[in-house]
Amino acid sequence: ELTAPKDPAHEEALSNALGGGLRSIVVTDDDVAAKCISWLRKNGGGRATFLPLSKLSVGRPQGRSLIVANNPGVIGFAHDLLDYDSEIDSAVRYAGRNTLIVQSMDIARRNMGGVRLVTFDGSVIESSGAMTGGSASRANRNAFGGGSIPSSLDRLEAAVEEANLVYSTVEAALREVRTNQQNLRDRIHGLDDSDHSLRLRNWKADLERAQKGVQEIRKKVVDATKEFEGCDSAQAELRTDADKAREAHEQAVSKRSAAAQDLQDHAPDHLSQKLRDAERTMTEAGRTRLASEAAISSGNERTSILAGRVKEIQRQIDKKQGLVSEAEAAITKLEEDMNEAETKLVDLKEQASQFNEEQNALQDRREEIIEERASLRASVEVLSQNREILTARIEELNVQIQQKREAVDEIEVELEAVEVSIPSPDVQLPTVAEAEKSVQGLERRLGHLGDVNMLAIEQRHRRRANRRPRRGRKSAP
């Protein structure tokens, strides 16, 4: 398919020079060849020879080949007599094997030895001296254009085999497309149960729990703040009472001092009562001061405890806010992943749609190939029936010919018996009209003779025939 002879007169010689190379398949590299061989092995497609252009190593003609190429009667190298694209030069040279095309067997014999030669009639003389030739069957004859030159029935059988190969190819491609489609569907359905969605749900649940914890802590902070404010107000009231008690105590002390001084100065009896009242007032003031100091101390302790609790709550708030920030960052990242996954999902859906279209096209092509194969099989069956009918007719005609020959042999024996010579092939036989006139003339003569005893005539001829051998035996001595 990729090459053709420059001169149609050289087609027979070039087809035999290339031989099986005409059916070789040219590929770009060895990777493609390996994949094709693997496919043929898996799908039962037979065997084929592949020529990878990237790895072919072809030697140039040299030595005796170049010397013989200049001799008279030698047309040239096979690859020089072919028309092809320069990209496949190495493949054509590999298939040609530096074969020389010569005009006749005599020229080939004069130049044989150390070089491969092919004559115009297709005879092949190998470099080792082996000679191949004769008449090749049309079914096994190599030809340019991608195959052999078979009969119509063989062409139809080859078309059926090619249709079967295309059918197996389409079926394998359809299985692969269905597998890819199923994997794509599994990936699409698996997006809902992926780790990203599960982590997103967990993060959302953690975020909700963290937000609830923050709200509870905020309530506790508000309650603690209110309690702290109440403690501050109570502490202020207690301090006010303590200041008042301290002032009262100082006033009482000053009064006591003044009273003691007056007592010392005057020392009347009615002042003893006042002194006792003053001492009682001083005792009550001392009690009040102690109670105020105790209240102030307990208030300070409660204030420090509440301050510690506030710090702890603030630390927990900061920690929760950090967790919330991390959760929000994780949610943002998961949303980006979800957006990316949705984009990929859209692409995958487009690919799935494209796969569906390709599958439909392959299905249509498969149906067309099935219909073509059915029509080709029907044609093959009809041709097979016609061949059987023709074979039976030929056998019948052969039987009739044999019977006619036997009849002709009997007639020849009878003619020899009545001494009627058989004319030679060079003698011009009379026409049917002339033969009919002769028969009519004989019939008229027989009519003039009257009644004839044919039995007596036959007996006379027999006696005469019997006498002749006896006479021959007597004259032999």
C-alpha positions as CSV (number, residue, x, y, z in Angstrom):
1,E,0.0,0.0,0.0
2,L,2.9,2.4,0.6
3,T,4.9,1.6,-2.6
4,A,4.4,0.9,-6.3
5,P,6.6,0.1,-9.2
6,K,7.8,3.0,-11.4
7,D,7.4,0.8,-14.5
8,P,4.4,-1.6,-14.6
9,A,6.5,-4.0,-16.6
10,H,8.6,-4.6,-13.5
11,E,5.7,-5.4,-11.2
12,E,6.1,-9.2,-11.4
13,A,9.8,-9.1,-10.7
14,L,9.5,-6.5,-7.9
15,S,6.6,-8.4,-6.2
16,N,8.8,-11.6,-6.1
17,A,11.8,-9.6,-5.0
18,L,10.0,-8.2,-2.0
19,G,8.2,-11.4,-1.3
20,G,6.6,-11.5,2.1
21,G,7.8,-8.0,2.8
22,L,4.8,-6.7,0.8
23,R,2.6,-7.8,3.7
24,S,4.8,-6.2,6.4
25,I,3.3,-3.4,8.4
26,V,5.3,-0.1,8.7
27,V,5.0,1.6,12.1
28,T,6.7,4.7,13.6
29,D,8.6,3.0,16.5
30,D,9.0,-0.3,18.4
31,D,6.5,0.7,21.1
32,V,3.7,0.8,18.6
33,A,4.9,-2.6,17.2
34,A,4.9,-4.1,20.7
35,K,1.4,-2.8,21.4
36,C,0.1,-4.2,18.0
37,I,1.7,-7.6,18.7
38,S,0.2,-7.7,22.2
39,W,-3.2,-6.8,20.7
40,L,-3.0,-9.6,18.1
41,R,-2.0,-12.1,20.8
42,K,-4.9,-11.1,23.1
43,N,-7.6,-11.0,20.4
44,G,-6.4,-13.9,18.3
45,G,-5.7,-11.7,15.3
46,G,-2.9,-14.0,13.8
47,R,0.7,-13.0,13.2
48,A,2.2,-10.1,11.4
49,T,5.6,-8.6,10.7
50,F,6.1,-5.0,11.8
51,L,8.9,-2.6,10.6
52,P,9.5,0.1,13.2
53,L,11.2,3.0,11.4
54,S,13.0,4.2,14.5
55,K,14.9,0.9,15.0
56,L,15.4,-0.6,11.5
57,S,19.0,-1.1,10.6
58,V,19.6,-1.5,6.9
59,G,23.0,-2.0,5.2
60,R,23.8,-0.2,1.9
61,P,24.7,-2.3,-1.2
62,Q,28.4,-2.8,-1.6
63,G,31.1,-5.1,-2.9
64,R,29.8,-7.6,-5.5
65,S,26.3,-6.1,-5.6
66,L,27.6,-2.8,-6.9
67,I,29.8,-4.6,-9.5
68,V,26.9,-6.8,-10.8
69,A,24.6,-3.8,-10.9
70,N,26.8,-2.3,-13.7
71,N,26.7,-5.5,-15.9
72,P,24.7,-5.6,-19.1
73,G,21.1,-7.0,-18.7
74,V,20.9,-5.9,-15.0
75,I,18.1,-3.3,-14.6
76,G,19.0,-2.1,-11.1
77,F,18.3,-2.5,-7.4
78,A,14.7,-3.3,-6.4
79,H,14.3,-0.2,-4.1
80,D,15.5,2.1,-6.9
81,L,12.7,0.8,-9.2
82,L,10.0,1.6,-6.6
83,D,8.1,4.8,-6.0
84,Y,7.6,5.6,-2.3
85,D,7.8,8.3,0.3
86,S,11.3,9.0,1.6
87,E,10.1,8.6,5.2
88,I,9.8,4.8,4.7
89,D,13.1,4.4,2.8
90,S,14.6,2.1,5.5
91,A,11.5,-0.1,5.5
92,V,11.6,-0.5,1.7
93,R,15.3,-1.2,1.6
94,Y,14.9,-3.8,4.4
95,A,12.1,-5.5,2.4
96,G,14.1,-5.3,-0.8
97,R,17.3,-6.9,0.7
98,N,19.5,-5.3,-1.9
99,T,18.0,-7.5,-4.6
100,L,18.9,-6.8,-8.3
101,I,16.4,-7.1,-11.1
102,V,17.7,-8.8,-14.3
103,Q,16.1,-9.4,-17.7
104,S,16.3,-13.2,-18.0
105,M,17.4,-16.4,-16.4
106,D,20.6,-16.5,-18.6
107,I,21.7,-13.2,-17.3
108,A,20.9,-14.2,-13.8
109,R,23.0,-17.4,-14.2
110,R,26.0,-15.5,-15.6
111,N,25.9,-13.2,-12.5
112,M,24.7,-15.5,-9.7
113,G,26.7,-16.0,-6.6
114,G,27.0,-13.6,-3.6
115,V,24.1,-11.4,-4.7
116,R,20.3,-11.9,-4.8
117,L,18.7,-11.7,-8.3
118,V,15.1,-11.7,-9.6
119,T,14.2,-12.1,-13.3
120,F,11.3,-10.4,-15.1
121,D,9.2,-13.6,-15.0
122,G,9.6,-13.8,-11.2
123,S,12.3,-16.4,-10.8
124,V,14.5,-15.8,-7.7
125,I,18.2,-16.7,-7.4
126,E,19.4,-16.3,-3.8
127,S,22.9,-15.2,-3.0
128,S,23.7,-18.7,-1.7
129,G,22.8,-20.1,-5.1
130,A,19.3,-21.5,-4.4
131,M,16.9,-20.9,-7.3
132,T,13.2,-20.5,-7.0
133,G,10.8,-20.3,-9.9
134,G,8.0,-21.8,-11.9
135,S,4.3,-21.0,-12.0
136,A,2.8,-19.5,-8.9
137,S,-0.9,-20.0,-8.0
138,R,-2.9,-16.8,-8.2
139,A,-4.1,-17.3,-4.7
140,N,-0.5,-17.2,-3.4
141,R,0.8,-14.6,-5.8
142,N,2.1,-11.4,-4.2
143,A,0.9,-8.0,-5.6
144,F,1.2,-4.4,-4.9
145,G,-1.7,-2.5,-3.3
146,G,-2.0,-4.5,-0.2
147,G,-2.4,-8.2,-0.7
148,S,-2.6,-10.9,-3.4
149,I,-4.6,-11.4,-6.6
150,P,-7.1,-14.1,-5.7
151,S,-10.3,-15.2,-7.5
152,S,-13.6,-13.6,-6.8
153,L,-14.5,-16.2,-4.2
154,D,-11.1,-15.8,-2.5
155,R,-11.5,-12.0,-2.5
156,L,-14.9,-12.4,-0.8
157,E,-13.4,-14.8,1.8
158,A,-10.6,-12.4,2.4
159,A,-13.2,-9.6,2.8
160,V,-15.1,-11.7,5.3
161,E,-11.8,-12.3,7.3
162,E,-11.1,-8.6,7.2
163,A,-14.6,-7.9,8.4
164,N,-14.1,-10.3,11.2
165,L,-10.8,-8.7,12.1
166,V,-12.5,-5.2,12.1
167,Y,-15.4,-6.6,14.1
168,S,-13.0,-8.0,16.7
169,T,-11.1,-4.7,16.7
170,V,-14.4,-2.7,17.2
171,E,-15.5,-5.1,19.9
172,A,-12.3,-4.8,21.8
173,A,-12.4,-1.0,21.5
174,L,-16.0,-1.1,22.7
175,R,-15.1,-3.2,25.7
176,E,-12.3,-0.8,26.5
177,V,-14.7,2.2,26.2
178,R,-17.3,0.5,28.4
179,T,-14.6,-0.2,31.0
180,N,-13.5,3.4,31.0
181,Q,-17.1,4.5,31.2
182,Q,-17.7,2.2,34.2
183,N,-14.5,3.5,35.9
184,L,-15.7,7.1,35.2
185,R,-19.1,6.4,36.7
186,D,-17.5,4.8,39.8
187,R,-15.3,7.9,40.2
188,I,-18.3,10.2,39.8
189,H,-20.3,8.2,42.4
190,G,-17.3,8.0,44.6
191,L,-17.0,11.8,44.9
192,D,-19.9,11.8,47.4
193,D,-18.1,9.3,49.7
194,S,-14.6,10.7,49.3
195,D,-12.3,11.7,52.2
196,H,-12.8,15.4,51.4
197,S,-16.5,15.4,52.0
198,L,-16.1,13.3,55.1
199,R,-13.4,15.6,56.5
200,L,-15.6,18.6,55.6
201,R,-18.5,17.2,57.5
202,N,-16.3,16.4,60.5
203,W,-14.8,20.0,60.4
204,K,-18.3,21.5,60.2
205,A,-19.4,19.4,63.2
206,D,-16.2,20.4,65.1
207,L,-16.9,24.1,64.2
208,E,-20.5,23.9,65.4
209,R,-19.3,22.3,68.7
210,A,-16.6,25.0,69.0
211,Q,-19.1,27.7,68.4
212,K,-21.4,26.3,71.0
213,G,-18.4,26.1,73.5
214,V,-17.5,29.7,72.7
215,Q,-21.1,30.8,73.3
216,E,-21.2,29.0,76.7
217,I,-17.8,30.4,77.7
218,R,-19.0,33.9,76.7
219,K,-22.1,33.4,78.9
220,K,-19.8,32.3,81.7
221,V,-17.6,35.3,81.1
222,V,-20.6,37.6,81.2
223,D,-21.8,36.0,84.4
224,A,-18.3,36.2,86.0
225,T,-18.0,39.8,84.9
226,K,-21.4,40.6,86.5
227,E,-20.3,38.8,89.6
228,F,-17.0,40.6,89.6
229,E,-18.8,43.9,89.2
230,G,-21.0,42.9,92.2
231,C,-17.9,42.1,94.2
232,D,-16.4,45.4,93.3
233,S,-19.5,47.3,94.4
234,A,-19.6,45.2,97.6
235,Q,-15.9,45.9,98.2
236,A,-16.5,49.6,97.6
237,E,-19.4,49.6,100.1
238,L,-17.2,47.7,102.6
239,R,-14.4,50.1,102.1
240,T,-16.8,53.0,102.7
241,D,-18.1,51.3,105.9
242,A,-14.5,50.7,106.9
243,D,-13.6,54.3,106.3
244,K,-16.6,55.4,108.3
245,A,-15.7,53.0,111.1
246,R,-12.1,54.2,111.0
247,E,-13.3,57.8,111.3
248,A,-15.7,56.8,114.1
249,H,-12.8,54.9,115.8
250,E,-10.5,57.9,115.5
251,Q,-13.3,60.2,116.8
252,A,-13.9,57.7,119.6
253,V,-10.2,57.6,120.4
254,S,-10.0,61.3,120.4
255,K,-13.0,61.6,122.6
256,R,-11.6,59.0,124.9
257,S,-8.4,60.9,125.2
258,A,-10.4,64.1,125.8
259,A,-12.6,62.2,128.3
260,A,-9.6,60.8,130.1
261,Q,-8.0,64.1,130.2
262,D,-11.3,65.6,131.6
263,L,-11.5,62.7,134.0
264,Q,-8.1,63.4,135.3
265,D,-8.9,67.0,135.4
266,H,-12.3,66.7,137.0
267,A,-12.7,63.0,138.0
268,P,-16.4,63.4,138.9
269,D,-18.6,60.3,139.3
270,H,-20.9,61.0,136.4
271,L,-17.9,60.9,134.1
272,S,-17.4,57.2,134.9
273,Q,-20.6,56.4,133.0
274,K,-19.5,58.3,130.0
275,L,-16.1,56.5,130.1
276,R,-17.8,53.2,130.1
277,D,-20.0,54.3,127.2
278,A,-17.0,55.5,125.3
279,E,-15.1,52.2,125.9
280,R,-18.2,50.2,124.7
281,T,-18.4,52.4,121.6
282,M,-14.7,51.9,121.0
283,T,-15.1,48.1,121.4
284,E,-18.0,48.1,118.9
285,A,-15.9,50.2,116.5
286,G,-13.0,47.8,116.8
287,R,-15.4,44.9,116.1
288,T,-16.7,46.8,113.1
289,R,-13.1,47.4,111.9
290,L,-12.2,43.8,112.2
291,A,-15.4,42.7,110.3
292,S,-14.6,45.3,107.6
293,E,-11.0,44.1,107.3
294,A,-12.2,40.5,107.1
295,A,-14.8,41.4,104.4
296,I,-12.1,43.4,102.5
297,S,-9.7,40.4,102.7
298,S,-12.4,37.9,101.6
299,G,-13.3,40.4,98.8
300,N,-9.7,40.6,97.6
301,E,-9.4,36.8,97.6
302,R,-12.6,36.5,95.6
303,T,-11.4,39.2,93.3
304,S,-8.1,37.3,92.7
305,I,-10.0,34.1,92.2
306,L,-12.3,35.7,89.7
307,A,-9.4,37.4,87.9
308,G,-7.7,33.9,87.6
309,R,-11.0,32.5,86.2
310,V,-11.3,35.4,83.8
311,K,-7.7,34.7,82.6
312,E,-8.4,31.0,82.2
313,I,-11.7,31.7,80.3
314,Q,-9.8,34.2,78.1
315,R,-7.1,31.6,77.4
316,Q,-9.8,29.1,76.5
317,I,-11.5,31.7,74.3
318,D,-8.2,32.3,72.5
319,K,-7.7,28.6,72.0
320,K,-11.2,28.1,70.7
321,Q,-10.8,31.1,68.4
322,G,-7.5,29.5,67.1
323,L,-9.4,26.2,66.5
324,V,-12.2,28.2,64.8
325,S,-9.6,29.9,62.6
326,E,-8.0,26.6,61.7
327,A,-11.4,25.1,61.0
328,E,-12.4,28.1,58.8
329,A,-9.1,27.8,56.9
330,A,-9.7,24.0,56.5
331,I,-13.3,24.8,55.4
332,T,-11.9,27.3,52.8
333,K,-9.4,24.8,51.5
334,L,-12.1,22.1,51.4
335,E,-14.4,24.4,49.5
336,E,-11.6,25.1,47.0
337,D,-11.0,21.4,46.7
338,M,-14.8,21.0,46.2
339,N,-14.8,23.6,43.5
340,E,-11.8,21.9,41.9
341,A,-13.6,18.6,42.2
342,E,-16.7,20.1,40.7
343,T,-14.6,21.4,37.8
344,K,-13.1,18.0,37.3
345,L,-16.6,16.5,37.6
346,V,-17.8,18.7,34.8
347,D,-14.7,17.7,32.7
348,L,-15.4,14.0,33.5
349,K,-19.0,14.4,32.5
350,E,-17.9,16.0,29.2
351,Q,-15.5,13.1,28.7
352,A,-18.3,10.7,29.6
353,S,-20.5,12.4,27.0
354,Q,-17.7,12.1,24.5
355,F,-17.2,8.4,25.4
356,N,-21.0,7.9,24.9
357,E,-20.8,9.5,21.5
358,E,-17.8,7.4,20.5
359,Q,-19.5,4.3,21.9
360,N,-22.6,5.1,19.8
361,A,-20.4,5.6,16.7
362,L,-18.6,2.4,17.4
363,Q,-21.9,0.6,17.9
364,D,-23.2,2.0,14.6
365,R,-20.0,0.9,12.9
366,R,-20.3,-2.5,14.5
367,E,-23.8,-2.9,13.2
368,E,-22.7,-1.8,9.7
369,I,-19.8,-4.3,9.8
370,I,-22.2,-7.1,11.0
371,E,-24.5,-6.3,8.1
372,E,-21.6,-6.2,5.7
373,R,-20.3,-9.5,7.0
374,A,-23.8,-11.1,6.7
375,S,-24.1,-9.8,3.1
376,L,-20.6,-11.1,2.3
377,R,-21.4,-14.5,3.9
378,A,-24.6,-14.6,1.8
379,S,-22.6,-13.8,-1.3
380,V,-20.0,-16.4,-0.4
381,E,-22.8,-19.0,0.1
382,V,-24.3,-18.1,-3.3
383,L,-20.9,-18.3,-5.0
384,S,-20.3,-21.7,-3.2
385,Q,-23.6,-23.0,-4.5
386,N,-22.8,-21.7,-8.0
387,R,-19.4,-23.4,-7.8
388,E,-21.0,-26.7,-6.7
389,I,-23.6,-26.4,-9.5
390,L,-20.8,-25.7,-12.1
391,T,-18.7,-28.5,-10.7
392,A,-21.7,-30.9,-11.0
393,R,-22.4,-29.7,-14.6
394,I,-18.7,-30.1,-15.5
395,E,-18.7,-33.7,-14.2
396,E,-21.9,-34.4,-16.1
397,L,-20.4,-33.0,-19.3
398,N,-17.3,-35.0,-18.7
399,V,-19.5,-38.1,-18.4
400,Q,-21.3,-37.2,-21.6
401,I,-18.0,-36.5,-23.4
402,Q,-16.7,-39.9,-22.3
403,Q,-19.9,-41.6,-23.6
404,K,-19.6,-39.8,-26.9
405,R,-16.0,-40.9,-27.2
406,E,-17.0,-44.5,-26.6
407,A,-19.7,-44.1,-29.2
408,V,-17.2,-42.6,-31.6
409,D,-14.8,-45.5,-30.9
410,E,-17.6,-48.0,-31.7
411,I,-18.5,-46.2,-34.9
412,E,-14.8,-46.3,-35.9
413,V,-14.7,-50.0,-35.3
414,E,-17.9,-50.5,-37.3
415,L,-16.5,-48.4,-40.2
416,E,-13.3,-50.4,-40.2
417,A,-15.4,-53.5,-40.3
418,V,-17.3,-52.4,-43.4
419,E,-14.0,-51.1,-44.9
420,V,-14.9,-47.5,-44.7
421,S,-11.9,-45.4,-44.1
422,I,-12.0,-42.5,-41.6
423,P,-10.9,-39.3,-43.3
424,S,-7.8,-37.5,-42.0
425,P,-8.2,-34.2,-40.1
426,D,-6.8,-32.4,-43.3
427,V,-9.7,-33.7,-45.5
428,Q,-12.5,-31.2,-45.9
429,L,-15.7,-33.0,-44.9
430,P,-18.9,-32.3,-46.9
431,T,-21.5,-30.0,-45.4
432,V,-24.7,-31.2,-43.9
433,A,-26.7,-30.1,-47.0
434,E,-24.2,-32.1,-49.3
435,A,-24.4,-35.1,-47.0
436,E,-28.3,-35.0,-47.1
437,K,-28.2,-34.8,-51.0
438,S,-25.9,-37.8,-51.1
439,V,-28.2,-39.8,-48.8
440,Q,-31.2,-38.8,-50.9
441,G,-29.3,-40.0,-54.0
442,L,-28.5,-43.3,-52.4
443,E,-32.1,-43.7,-51.3
444,R,-33.2,-43.1,-55.0
445,R,-30.7,-45.7,-56.3
446,L,-31.9,-48.2,-53.7
447,G,-35.4,-47.5,-54.8
448,H,-34.5,-48.3,-58.4
449,L,-32.9,-51.6,-57.4
450,G,-36.0,-52.7,-55.7
451,D,-36.2,-55.1,-52.7
452,V,-32.8,-56.0,-51.4
453,N,-32.0,-58.8,-49.0
454,M,-29.8,-56.9,-46.5
455,L,-29.3,-60.0,-44.4
456,A,-27.7,-61.8,-47.4
457,I,-25.5,-58.8,-48.0
458,E,-24.3,-58.8,-44.4
459,Q,-23.6,-62.5,-44.5
460,R,-21.7,-62.0,-47.7
461,H,-19.6,-59.3,-46.1
462,R,-18.9,-61.5,-43.1
463,R,-17.8,-64.4,-45.3
464,R,-15.5,-62.1,-47.2
465,A,-14.0,-60.8,-44.0
466,N,-13.4,-64.3,-42.8
467,R,-11.7,-65.3,-46.0
468,R,-9.1,-62.5,-45.9
469,P,-7.1,-63.7,-42.9
470,R,-7.0,-67.2,-44.3
471,R,-5.5,-66.0,-47.5
472,G,-2.9,-64.0,-45.5
473,R,-1.9,-67.1,-43.6
474,K,-1.5,-69.1,-46.9
475,S,0.7,-66.5,-48.6
476,A,2.9,-66.1,-45.5
477,P,5.3,-69.0,-46.4
